[in-house]
Amino acid sequence: MPYIKYNGEPIYFDTLDEAKAAIDGKAGGGKKDPTANGPWTPARFKDYVNRLSDSQQKMLRELVKSPSGQRTAKDLATAASLSSPKAFGPVLAAMSKHAKRAGINFDSVMSSERKEIGGEEMLVFTAAPAFMQVSAEQGWRVTEE
């Protein structure tokens, strides 16, 4: 994915016009910054999610449905119809490969870390903020009440 650095900050773009608009916005030109979603554009979002299997899409939908963008591995395993949270390895590897093919770093989709919840250590997945934003913009994110 093409990018340039402006004042030490990367600007991701698909077209030269997007790059110019981003620089104008950062320089105080008053235009909306098209990189507000990081590397995500509507086309790139659609390209990525269309590469995913149904269970991978269900997993991401469950993740972005949460107002915090976080879910435990157990919750996501259920949503993705996985036999157990231990089955995430191949699923996440495939999702990461699809992200790379779509020109996205997998950290721009989601991350995971171990957290203590209710006295128990659990694996917690977190959707990247820019992924949450583009999901909402594309009508893909319906949050829970």
C-alpha positions in Angstrom: 0.0 0.0 0.0 1.5 3.3 -1.0 2.3 5.9 1.7 4.3 9.0 2.3 5.6 10.6 5.5 4.6 14.1 6.3 6.1 15.6 9.4 7.3 12.1 10.4 3.7 10.7 10.2 2.8 8.1 7.6 -0.1 9.0 5.2 -1.6 6.0 3.5 -3.4 6.6 0.2 -4.8 4.8 -2.9 -4.6 7.8 -5.2 -2.4 10.9 -5.6 -5.4 13.1 -4.9 -6.0 11.3 -1.5 -2.3 12.0 -0.6 -2.6 15.7 -1.6 -5.9 16.1 0.3 -4.3 14.5 3.4 -1.3 16.8 3.3 -3.6 19.8 2.8 -5.7 18.7 5.8 -2.6 18.2 8.0 -1.2 21.6 6.9 -4.4 23.4 7.9 -6.1 23.4 4.6 -9.4 22.6 6.3 -10.2 19.5 4.2 -11.2 16.2 5.7 -8.2 14.0 6.2 -8.8 10.9 4.1 -6.4 8.9 6.2 -8.5 9.3 9.4 -9.1 5.6 9.1 -5.4 4.8 8.8 -4.9 2.5 5.8 -8.6 1.7 5.5 -10.6 2.9 2.5 -14.0 1.7 1.6 -12.5 -0.3 -1.3 -9.8 -1.9 0.9 -12.3 -2.8 3.6 -14.6 -4.5 1.1 -11.6 -6.3 -0.5 -10.5 -7.6 2.9 -13.8 -8.8 4.3 -14.7 -10.4 0.9 -11.6 -12.5 1.2 -12.7 -13.9 4.6 -14.7 -17.1 5.2 -18.2 -16.9 6.8 -16.8 -17.9 10.2 -14.0 -15.3 10.0 -16.6 -12.6 9.1 -18.8 -13.7 12.0 -15.9 -13.4 14.3 -15.1 -9.9 13.2 -18.7 -8.8 13.3 -19.0 -10.0 16.9 -15.8 -8.1 17.8 -16.9 -4.8 16.3 -20.4 -5.2 17.7 -19.1 -4.7 21.1 -19.0 -0.9 22.1 -15.5 -1.4 23.4 -14.4 -3.5 20.4 -13.3 -6.2 22.7 -14.3 -9.8 23.2 -12.8 -12.8 25.0 -11.5 -15.7 23.0 -14.3 -17.9 24.4 -17.0 -15.5 23.1 -15.4 -15.2 19.7 -14.9 -19.0 19.4 -18.7 -19.4 20.0 -19.5 -16.7 17.4 -17.2 -18.2 14.8 -18.4 -21.7 15.5 -15.0 -22.9 16.5 -14.7 -26.0 18.8 -12.6 -24.1 21.3 -10.5 -21.0 21.7 -7.5 -23.1 21.0 -8.7 -23.3 17.3 -7.8 -19.6 16.7 -4.3 -20.3 15.5 -5.1 -21.3 11.9 -8.0 -18.9 11.7 -6.0 -15.9 12.7 -3.1 -17.0 10.4 -5.5 -17.1 7.5 -7.0 -13.7 8.4 -3.5 -12.2 8.7 -2.6 -13.6 5.2 -5.8 -12.1 3.7 -5.0 -8.7 5.3 -1.5 -8.8 3.8 -3.0 -9.6 0.4 -5.4 -6.6 0.8 -2.4 -4.3 1.6 -3.3 -4.1 5.3 -1.1 -4.9 8.4 -3.1 -7.3 10.6 -2.6 -4.9 13.6 -4.9 -2.5 11.6 -7.6 -5.2 12.0 -7.3 -6.5 15.5 -4.9 -7.5 18.3 -4.9 -9.8 21.2 -3.5 -9.8 24.7 -3.9 -11.8 27.9 -5.9 -10.1 30.6 -7.2 -11.0 34.1 -11.0 -11.0 34.1 -12.8 -12.1 37.2 -9.7 -13.6 38.7 -9.1 -15.7 35.5 -6.5 -15.0 32.8 -8.2 -14.8 29.5 -7.2 -14.0 25.9 -8.9 -10.8 24.8 -9.2 -9.7 21.2 -9.5 -5.9 20.4 -10.6 -4.4 17.1 -8.3 -1.6 15.9 -10.0 1.8 16.2 -9.7 2.5 12.5 -11.3 -0.9 11.7 -14.2 -0.1 14.0 -14.7 3.2 12.3 -14.6 1.9 8.8 -16.9 -1.0 9.8 -19.4 1.6 11.0 -19.0 3.7 7.9 -19.6 0.6 5.7 -22.8 -0.4 7.6 -21.0 -3.5 8.9 -21.0 -2.5 12.5 -24.1 -2.6 14.6 -23.3 -2.1 18.2 -25.0 -3.8 21.1 -27.3 -1.9 23.4 
